């Protein structure tokens, strides 16, 4: 487990896919994300400014107007906003 002031995440190596990958579990919500080696390498090569944008919780995590569709975060709009 990796824990800090704002998050607790369980980290494990998952070998049930075609190759090893990381299994990350948000212990607060139970949400799970798998990262394969290419995805991990991509994180390593992100510019700091781009990485900081990904870490902004107001962008996705704590918004009521965002839903998830096929793994992508998609904003939802009311009838007035369309």
Backbone atoms as SQL, in Angstrom:
CREATE TABLE atoms (id INTEGER PRIMARY KEY, chain TEXT, resi INTEGER, resn TEXT, atom TEXT, x REAL, y REAL, z REAL);
INSERT INTO atoms VALUES
  (1, 'A', 1, 'UNK', 'N', 0.842, -1.170, 0.000),
  (2, 'A', 1, 'UNK', 'CA', 0.000, 0.000, 0.000),
  (3, 'A', 1, 'UNK', 'C', 0.890, 1.237, 0.000),
  (4, 'A', 2, 'UNK', 'N', 0.439, 2.236, -0.748),
  (5, 'A', 2, 'UNK', 'CA', 1.081, 3.540, -0.766),
  (6, 'A', 2, 'UNK', 'C', 0.029, 4.523, -0.275),
  (7, 'A', 3, 'UNK', 'N', 0.352, 5.273, 0.765),
  (8, 'A', 3, 'UNK', 'CA', -0.631, 6.178, 1.352),
  (9, 'A', 3, 'UNK', 'C', -0.019, 7.542, 1.603),
  (10, 'A', 4, 'UNK', 'N', -0.846, 8.542, 1.483),
  (11, 'A', 4, 'UNK', 'CA', -0.455, 9.907, 1.774),
  (12, 'A', 4, 'UNK', 'C', -1.638, 10.624, 2.387),
  (13, 'A', 5, 'UNK', 'N', -1.524, 11.930, 2.498),
  (14, 'A', 5, 'UNK', 'CA', -2.573, 12.723, 3.126),
  (15, 'A', 5, 'UNK', 'C', -3.895, 12.643, 2.368),
  (16, 'A', 6, 'UNK', 'N', -3.848, 12.558, 1.031),
  (17, 'A', 6, 'UNK', 'CA', -5.060, 12.637, 0.230),
  (18, 'A', 6, 'UNK', 'C', -5.435, 11.350, -0.497),
  (19, 'A', 7, 'UNK', 'N', -4.633, 10.303, -0.389),
  (20, 'A', 7, 'UNK', 'CA', -4.946, 9.078, -1.132),
  (21, 'A', 7, 'UNK', 'C', -4.306, 7.857, -0.486),
  (22, 'A', 8, 'UNK', 'N', -4.974, 6.724, -0.662),
  (23, 'A', 8, 'UNK', 'CA', -4.433, 5.422, -0.266),
  (24, 'A', 8, 'UNK', 'C', -4.648, 4.474, -1.442),
  (25, 'A', 9, 'UNK', 'N', -3.551, 3.928, -1.946),
  (26, 'A', 9, 'UNK', 'CA', -3.615, 3.083, -3.134),
  (27, 'A', 9, 'UNK', 'C', -2.885, 1.775, -2.868),
  (28, 'A', 10, 'UNK', 'N', -3.549, 0.668, -3.185),
  (29, 'A', 10, 'UNK', 'CA', -2.898, -0.637, -3.131),
  (30, 'A', 10, 'UNK', 'C', -2.252, -0.881, -4.489),
  (31, 'A', 11, 'UNK', 'N', -1.014, -1.351, -4.474),
  (32, 'A', 11, 'UNK', 'CA', -0.257, -1.606, -5.702),
  (33, 'A', 11, 'UNK', 'C', 0.137, -3.077, -5.718),
  (34, 'A', 12, 'UNK', 'N', -0.159, -3.752, -6.826),
  (35, 'A', 12, 'UNK', 'CA', 0.195, -5.167, -6.958),
  (36, 'A', 12, 'UNK', 'C', 0.569, -5.443, -8.409),
  (37, 'A', 13, 'UNK', 'N', 1.350, -6.483, -8.620),
  (38, 'A', 13, 'UNK', 'CA', 1.653, -6.934, -9.981),
  (39, 'A', 13, 'UNK', 'C', 0.618, -7.985, -10.349),
  (40, 'A', 14, 'UNK', 'N', -0.044, -7.780, -11.480),
  (41, 'A', 14, 'UNK', 'CA', -1.071, -8.692, -11.960),
  (42, 'A', 14, 'UNK', 'C', -0.502, -9.491, -13.132),
  (43, 'A', 15, 'UNK', 'N', -0.605, -10.798, -13.063),
  (44, 'A', 15, 'UNK', 'CA', -0.056, -11.659, -14.117),
  (45, 'A', 15, 'UNK', 'C', -1.147, -12.414, -14.860),
  (46, 'A', 16, 'UNK', 'N', -2.405, -11.967, -14.766),
  (47, 'A', 16, 'UNK', 'CA', -3.496, -12.693, -15.416),
  (48, 'A', 16, 'UNK', 'C', -3.701, -12.285, -16.870),
  (49, 'A', 17, 'UNK', 'N', -3.085, -11.212, -17.314),
  (50, 'A', 17, 'UNK', 'CA', -3.213, -10.765, -18.709),
  (51, 'A', 17, 'UNK', 'C', -2.118, -11.422, -19.552),
  (52, 'A', 18, 'UNK', 'N', -1.924, -10.918, -20.763),
  (53, 'A', 18, 'UNK', 'CA', -0.901, -11.478, -21.657),
  (54, 'A', 18, 'UNK', 'C', 0.512, -11.256, -21.150),
  (55, 'A', 19, 'UNK', 'N', 0.681, -10.276, -20.304),
  (56, 'A', 19, 'UNK', 'CA', 1.978, -9.971, -19.710),
  (57, 'A', 19, 'UNK', 'C', 1.759, -9.294, -18.376),
  (58, 'A', 20, 'UNK', 'N', 2.808, -9.129, -17.597),
  (59, 'A', 20, 'UNK', 'CA', 2.631, -8.499, -16.289),
  (60, 'A', 20, 'UNK', 'C', 2.215, -7.038, -16.429),
  (61, 'A', 21, 'UNK', 'N', 1.423, -6.593, -15.484),
  (62, 'A', 21, 'UNK', 'CA', 0.978, -5.205, -15.437),
  (63, 'A', 21, 'UNK', 'C', 0.731, -4.840, -13.987),
  (64, 'A', 22, 'UNK', 'N', 0.689, -3.554, -13.705),
  (65, 'A', 22, 'UNK', 'CA', 0.386, -3.115, -12.350),
  (66, 'A', 22, 'UNK', 'C', -1.118, -3.024, -12.163),
  (67, 'A', 23, 'UNK', 'N', -1.568, -3.457, -11.006),
  (68, 'A', 23, 'UNK', 'CA', -2.961, -3.275, -10.617),
  (69, 'A', 23, 'UNK', 'C', -2.954, -2.230, -9.513),
  (70, 'A', 24, 'UNK', 'N', -3.631, -1.122, -9.742),
  (71, 'A', 24, 'UNK', 'CA', -3.727, -0.039, -8.773),
  (72, 'A', 24, 'UNK', 'C', -5.165, 0.032, -8.285),
  (73, 'A', 25, 'UNK', 'N', -5.346, 0.025, -6.966),
  (74, 'A', 25, 'UNK', 'CA', -6.684, 0.076, -6.388),
  (75, 'A', 25, 'UNK', 'C', -6.790, 1.270, -5.463),
  (76, 'A', 26, 'UNK', 'N', -7.749, 2.153, -5.737),
  (77, 'A', 26, 'UNK', 'CA', -8.048, 3.273, -4.851),
  (78, 'A', 26, 'UNK', 'C', -8.790, 2.685, -3.649),
  (79, 'A', 27, 'UNK', 'N', -8.168, 2.698, -2.497),
  (80, 'A', 27, 'UNK', 'CA', -8.753, 2.051, -1.324),
  (81, 'A', 27, 'UNK', 'C', -9.959, 2.804, -0.777),
  (82, 'A', 28, 'UNK', 'N', -10.113, 4.063, -1.140),
  (83, 'A', 28, 'UNK', 'CA', -11.271, 4.838, -0.689),
  (84, 'A', 28, 'UNK', 'C', -12.522, 4.437, -1.465),
  (85, 'A', 29, 'UNK', 'N', -12.378, 4.238, -2.782),
  (86, 'A', 29, 'UNK', 'CA', -13.549, 3.970, -3.623),
  (87, 'A', 29, 'UNK', 'C', -13.621, 2.540, -4.147),
  (88, 'A', 30, 'UNK', 'N', -12.495, 1.827, -4.117),
  (89, 'A', 30, 'UNK', 'CA', -12.459, 0.492, -4.690),
  (90, 'A', 30, 'UNK', 'C', -12.213, 0.482, -6.192),
  (91, 'A', 31, 'UNK', 'N', -12.082, 1.647, -6.786),
  (92, 'A', 31, 'UNK', 'CA', -11.833, 1.744, -8.234),
  (93, 'A', 31, 'UNK', 'C', -10.474, 1.138, -8.565),
  (94, 'A', 32, 'UNK', 'N', -10.402, 0.373, -9.670),
  (95, 'A', 32, 'UNK', 'CA', -9.184, -0.328, -10.068),
  (96, 'A', 32, 'UNK', 'C', -8.742, 0.155, -11.447),
  (97, 'A', 33, 'UNK', 'N', -7.446, 0.313, -11.623),
  (98, 'A', 33, 'UNK', 'CA', -6.850, 0.667, -12.922),
  (99, 'A', 33, 'UNK', 'C', -5.651, -0.245, -13.128),
  (100, 'A', 34, 'UNK', 'N', -5.510, -0.786, -14.335),
  (101, 'A', 34, 'UNK', 'CA', -4.354, -1.601, -14.697),
  (102, 'A', 34, 'UNK', 'C', -3.450, -0.776, -15.599),
  (103, 'A', 35, 'UNK', 'N', -2.154, -0.837, -15.375),
  (104, 'A', 35, 'UNK', 'CA', -1.184, -0.142, -16.213),
  (105, 'A', 35, 'UNK', 'C', -0.172, -1.143, -16.753),
  (106, 'A', 36, 'UNK', 'N', -0.080, -1.206, -18.088),
  (107, 'A', 36, 'UNK', 'CA', 0.903, -2.098, -18.699),
  (108, 'A', 36, 'UNK', 'C', 2.240, -1.364, -18.822),
  (109, 'A', 37, 'UNK', 'N', 3.306, -2.055, -19.228),
  (110, 'A', 37, 'UNK', 'CA', 4.623, -1.413, -19.292),
  (111, 'A', 37, 'UNK', 'C', 4.660, -0.162, -20.175),
  (112, 'A', 38, 'UNK', 'N', 3.955, -0.168, -21.304),
  (113, 'A', 38, 'UNK', 'CA', 3.955, 1.009, -22.170),
  (114, 'A', 38, 'UNK', 'C', 3.301, 2.205, -21.477),
  (115, 'A', 39, 'UNK', 'N', 2.210, 1.966, -20.781),
  (116, 'A', 39, 'UNK', 'CA', 1.544, 3.055, -20.058),
  (117, 'A', 39, 'UNK', 'C', 2.435, 3.597, -18.946),
  (118, 'A', 40, 'UNK', 'N', 3.139, 2.716, -18.263),
  (119, 'A', 40, 'UNK', 'CA', 4.058, 3.165, -17.212),
  (120, 'A', 40, 'UNK', 'C', 5.198, 3.992, -17.792),
  (121, 'A', 41, 'UNK', 'N', 5.745, 3.544, -18.919),
  (122, 'A', 41, 'UNK', 'CA', 6.823, 4.304, -19.545),
  (123, 'A', 41, 'UNK', 'C', 6.329, 5.677, -20.004),
  (124, 'A', 42, 'UNK', 'N', 5.107, 5.724, -20.494),
  (125, 'A', 42, 'UNK', 'CA', 4.532, 7.001, -20.920),
  (126, 'A', 42, 'UNK', 'C', 4.456, 7.975, -19.755),
  (127, 'A', 43, 'UNK', 'N', 4.072, 7.506, -18.589),
  (128, 'A', 43, 'UNK', 'CA', 4.026, 8.365, -17.401),
  (129, 'A', 43, 'UNK', 'C', 5.412, 8.906, -17.087),
  (130, 'A', 44, 'UNK', 'N', 6.414, 8.063, -17.200),
  (131, 'A', 44, 'UNK', 'CA', 7.786, 8.484, -16.907),
  (132, 'A', 44, 'UNK', 'C', 8.228, 9.607, -17.840),
  (133, 'A', 45, 'UNK', 'N', 7.817, 9.547, -19.110),
  (134, 'A', 45, 'UNK', 'CA', 8.266, 10.519, -20.100),
  (135, 'A', 45, 'UNK', 'C', 7.397, 11.771, -20.188),
  (136, 'A', 46, 'UNK', 'N', 6.325, 11.858, -19.409),
  (137, 'A', 46, 'UNK', 'CA', 5.495, 13.063, -19.433),
  (138, 'A', 46, 'UNK', 'C', 6.285, 14.268, -18.946),
  (139, 'A', 47, 'UNK', 'N', 6.068, 15.401, -19.606),
  (140, 'A', 47, 'UNK', 'CA', 6.641, 16.647, -19.088),
  (141, 'A', 47, 'UNK', 'C', 5.979, 16.950, -17.751),
  (142, 'A', 48, 'UNK', 'N', 6.710, 17.594, -16.854),
  (143, 'A', 48, 'UNK', 'CA', 6.173, 17.915, -15.532),
  (144, 'A', 48, 'UNK', 'C', 4.876, 18.707, -15.619),
  (145, 'A', 49, 'UNK', 'N', 4.790, 19.650, -16.551),
  (146, 'A', 49, 'UNK', 'CA', 3.580, 20.469, -16.672),
  (147, 'A', 49, 'UNK', 'C', 2.369, 19.615, -17.055),
  (148, 'A', 50, 'UNK', 'N', 2.553, 18.650, -17.936),
  (149, 'A', 50, 'UNK', 'CA', 1.456, 17.762, -18.331),
  (150, 'A', 50, 'UNK', 'C', 1.076, 16.836, -17.171),
  (151, 'A', 51, 'UNK', 'N', 2.066, 16.345, -16.461),
  (152, 'A', 51, 'UNK', 'CA', 1.805, 15.462, -15.324),
  (153, 'A', 51, 'UNK', 'C', 1.015, 16.198, -14.240),
  (154, 'A', 52, 'UNK', 'N', 1.363, 17.461, -13.980),
  (155, 'A', 52, 'UNK', 'CA', 0.630, 18.250, -12.980),
  (156, 'A', 52, 'UNK', 'C', -0.835, 18.412, -13.377),
  (157, 'A', 53, 'UNK', 'N', -1.112, 18.582, -14.672),
  (158, 'A', 53, 'UNK', 'CA', -2.497, 18.685, -15.133),
  (159, 'A', 53, 'UNK', 'C', -3.270, 17.399, -14.833),
  (160, 'A', 54, 'UNK', 'N', -2.627, 16.265, -15.012),
  (161, 'A', 54, 'UNK', 'CA', -3.280, 14.987, -14.727),
  (162, 'A', 54, 'UNK', 'C', -3.582, 14.818, -13.242),
  (163, 'A', 55, 'UNK', 'N', -2.772, 15.434, -12.400),
  (164, 'A', 55, 'UNK', 'CA', -2.935, 15.296, -10.957),
  (165, 'A', 55, 'UNK', 'C', -3.964, 16.253, -10.366),
  (166, 'A', 56, 'UNK', 'N', -4.503, 17.167, -11.168),
  (167, 'A', 56, 'UNK', 'CA', -5.481, 18.138, -10.678),
  (168, 'A', 56, 'UNK', 'C', -6.806, 17.428, -10.407),
  (169, 'A', 57, 'UNK', 'N', -7.191, 17.244, -9.136),
  (170, 'A', 57, 'UNK', 'CA', -8.417, 16.498, -8.837),
  (171, 'A', 57, 'UNK', 'C', -9.676, 17.198, -9.329),
  (172, 'A', 58, 'UNK', 'N', -9.633, 18.506, -9.504),
  (173, 'A', 58, 'UNK', 'CA', -10.826, 19.210, -9.974),
  (174, 'A', 58, 'UNK', 'C', -11.100, 18.940, -11.451),
  (175, 'A', 59, 'UNK', 'N', -10.124, 18.402, -12.179),
  (176, 'A', 59, 'UNK', 'CA', -10.308, 18.123, -13.600),
  (177, 'A', 59, 'UNK', 'C', -11.255, 16.945, -13.831),
  (178, 'A', 60, 'UNK', 'N', -11.204, 15.925, -12.991),
  (179, 'A', 60, 'UNK', 'CA', -12.032, 14.734, -13.198),
  (180, 'A', 60, 'UNK', 'C', -12.618, 14.149, -11.922),
  (181, 'A', 61, 'UNK', 'N', -11.816, 14.032, -10.903),
  (182, 'A', 61, 'UNK', 'CA', -12.191, 13.222, -9.745),
  (183, 'A', 61, 'UNK', 'C', -13.358, 13.782, -8.948),
  (184, 'A', 62, 'UNK', 'N', -13.365, 15.072, -8.711),
  (185, 'A', 62, 'UNK', 'CA', -14.370, 15.637, -7.813),
  (186, 'A', 62, 'UNK', 'C', -15.400, 16.485, -8.545),
  (187, 'A', 63, 'UNK', 'N', -15.678, 16.152, -9.799),
  (188, 'A', 63, 'UNK', 'CA', -16.663, 16.903, -10.575),
  (189, 'A', 63, 'UNK', 'C', -17.930, 16.085, -10.731),
  (190, 'A', 64, 'UNK', 'N', -19.079, 16.750, -10.630),
  (191, 'A', 64, 'UNK', 'CA', -20.363, 16.084, -10.811),
  (192, 'A', 64, 'UNK', 'C', -20.758, 15.968, -12.276),
  (193, 'A', 65, 'UNK', 'N', -20.141, 16.783, -13.162),
  (194, 'A', 65, 'UNK', 'CA', -20.551, 16.811, -14.566),
  (195, 'A', 65, 'UNK', 'C', -19.690, 15.925, -15.453),
  (196, 'A', 66, 'UNK', 'N', -19.008, 14.938, -14.865),
  (197, 'A', 66, 'UNK', 'CA', -18.132, 14.065, -15.639),
  (198, 'A', 66, 'UNK', 'C', -18.556, 12.617, -15.422),
  (199, 'A', 67, 'UNK', 'N', -18.666, 11.874, -16.525),
  (200, 'A', 67, 'UNK', 'CA', -18.941, 10.438, -16.450),
  (201, 'A', 67, 'UNK', 'C', -17.861, 9.709, -17.217),
  (202, 'A', 68, 'UNK', 'N', -17.788, 8.411, -17.037),
  (203, 'A', 68, 'UNK', 'CA', -16.777, 7.612, -17.734),
  (204, 'A', 68, 'UNK', 'C', -17.460, 6.767, -18.790),
  (205, 'A', 69, 'UNK', 'N', -16.901, 6.790, -19.999),
  (206, 'A', 69, 'UNK', 'CA', -17.442, 6.025, -21.114),
  (207, 'A', 69, 'UNK', 'C', -16.302, 5.310, -21.817),
  (208, 'A', 70, 'UNK', 'N', -16.312, 3.983, -21.796),
  (209, 'A', 70, 'UNK', 'CA', -15.287, 3.167, -22.465),
  (210, 'A', 70, 'UNK', 'C', -13.883, 3.572, -22.041),
  (211, 'A', 71, 'UNK', 'N', -13.709, 3.860, -20.760),
  (212, 'A', 71, 'UNK', 'CA', -12.388, 4.191, -20.248),
  (213, 'A', 71, 'UNK', 'C', -12.003, 5.641, -20.406),
  (214, 'A', 72, 'UNK', 'N', -12.814, 6.434, -21.117),
  (215, 'A', 72, 'UNK', 'CA', -12.501, 7.848, -21.309),
  (216, 'A', 72, 'UNK', 'C', -13.417, 8.690, -20.437),
  (217, 'A', 73, 'UNK', 'N', -12.894, 9.770, -19.930),
  (218, 'A', 73, 'UNK', 'CA', -13.704, 10.683, -19.132),
  (219, 'A', 73, 'UNK', 'C', -14.404, 11.633, -20.086),
  (220, 'A', 74, 'UNK', 'N', -15.735, 11.700, -19.980),
  (221, 'A', 74, 'UNK', 'CA', -16.537, 12.495, -20.901),
  (222, 'A', 74, 'UNK', 'C', -17.386, 13.470, -20.101),
  (223, 'A', 75, 'UNK', 'N', -17.300, 14.800, -20.396),
  (224, 'A', 75, 'UNK', 'CA', -18.163, 15.743, -19.695),
  (225, 'A', 75, 'UNK', 'C', -19.620, 15.488, -20.054),
  (226, 'A', 76, 'UNK', 'N', -20.509, 15.687, -19.106),
  (227, 'A', 76, 'UNK', 'CA', -21.934, 15.594, -19.373),
  (228, 'A', 76, 'UNK', 'C', -22.518, 16.989, -19.247),
  (229, 'A', 77, 'UNK', 'N', -23.546, 17.279, -20.028),
  (230, 'A', 77, 'UNK', 'CA', -24.121, 18.610, -20.054),
  (231, 'A', 77, 'UNK', 'C', -25.611, 18.533, -19.802),
  (232, 'A', 78, 'UNK', 'N', -26.137, 19.557, -19.139),
  (233, 'A', 78, 'UNK', 'CA', -27.576, 19.643, -18.948),
  (234, 'A', 78, 'UNK', 'C', -28.207, 20.107, -20.259),
  (235, 'A', 79, 'UNK', 'N', -29.530, 20.063, -20.352),
  (236, 'A', 79, 'UNK', 'CA', -30.219, 20.494, -21.568),
  (237, 'A', 79, 'UNK', 'C', -29.933, 21.963, -21.869),
  (238, 'A', 80, 'UNK', 'N', -29.797, 22.806, -20.841),
  (239, 'A', 80, 'UNK', 'CA', -29.526, 24.228, -21.047),
  (240, 'A', 80, 'UNK', 'C', -28.145, 24.462, -21.642),
  (241, 'A', 81, 'UNK', 'N', -27.186, 23.593, -21.344),
  (242, 'A', 81, 'UNK', 'CA', -25.813, 23.768, -21.803),
  (243, 'A', 81, 'UNK', 'C', -25.593, 23.255, -23.223),
  (244, 'A', 82, 'UNK', 'N', -26.513, 22.441, -23.747),
  (245, 'A', 82, 'UNK', 'CA', -26.334, 21.847, -25.084),
  (246, 'A', 82, 'UNK', 'C', -26.572, 22.860, -26.176);
